[in-house]
């Protein structure tokens, strides 16, 4: 065990009224990166509000890490978000997650600073100047309608061990989370590739994780070079396009296969269009996966065809779990368990790498739904992006179970390897 202390939490919520909290301790492995074993606790969340007509897109799983920030250091908990750029902390009274006044190294960033003027270019809404204070002002609105607003500042961050890094972040005077029971108002650690992300500011070159099918896993900062991975390159477009996120972990989805059949999806449907809509993002913060409408409908019909006689379609017009998952079935626990051993795999083909989604990862039981005697509602875990406010393909964490996923920023690629996460983690000295 390393001499310093740190912790990582994973919070699963949104689609079910239950928060699953995975707490971890740090373990430093010889010659490799920093590995985090995950442990599971179940906590009751606040009630989930009724679903709107269109599902607000949530990042269902949040990796939260406890850092030391400021001088003297204050322990703060921040959501580790690979889909966001700007890190931020709640500085609002009466119970801020970070007390800026108590840190002698805290420094608001002035409007004249290059950090305010040019480095905020990748933010969804560029920073502005608060003429009253002369400080740089930031305002963030996430796709799920959560918001945060405050002052751009800098201070020292200690992620795992010395030295501490001075990094820019938002010291937020107000924050709102649209998700009941969500930890989003605590703070955010932006881990995408933008100029103001924590990854960029601290020159992090590589991190990876593996999530087992038992709601436990391992997260590694640095190198975990003990198994071969297949890599696919980042898709990078230099020109700014309205619907293309240039700093996301974007890759190219080339094919989708159901069983042994490659779906007849036109290549143009899987490529970003002239506006940038249609990029494919690997996102550990999203629970399930989403496909744009044309690709989704082809997948839906083929999956129905190949599961005829194995799964019983729900056939209720207008029913869609959380407004986005409209391919659902009625099964008992017994028939569902038998079905997952028979249904065909869905294989996502990328340039240089495949990700296979199999068995129980393809079906999700909807909490509280009952049909007939002993039957529940089970929905296909691919959703229709056209039913949510995103113009992209998103590969969520549910479809990354028992897959080692590595973000290699140095070589601009994402690596995948199918693996038993509980066995692979032992090579890092972590027992799940």
Secondary structure, 3 states (H helix, E strand, C coil): CCCCCCEEEEEECCCCCEEEEEEEEEEECCCCCEEEEEEEEEEECCCCCCCCCCECCCCCEEEEEEEEECCCCEEEEEEEECCCCCCEEECCCCCCCCCHHHCCCCEECECCCHHHHCHHHHCCCCCEEECCCCEEEEEEECCCCCEEEEEEEEEEEECCCCCCEEEEEEEEEEEECCCCCCCCCCEEEECCCCCCCHHHHCCCCEEEEEECCCCCEEEEECCCCCCCCEEEECCCCCCCCCCCCCCCCEECEEEEEECCEECCCCHHHHCCCCCCCCEEEECCCCCCEEECHHHHHHHHHHHHHHCECCECECCCCCCCECCCECCEEEECHHHHHHHCCCCCCEEEEECCEEEEECHHHHEEEEEEEEECCCEEEEEECEEEHHHECCCEEEECHHHHECEEEEEECCCCEEEEEECCHHHHHHCCCCCC
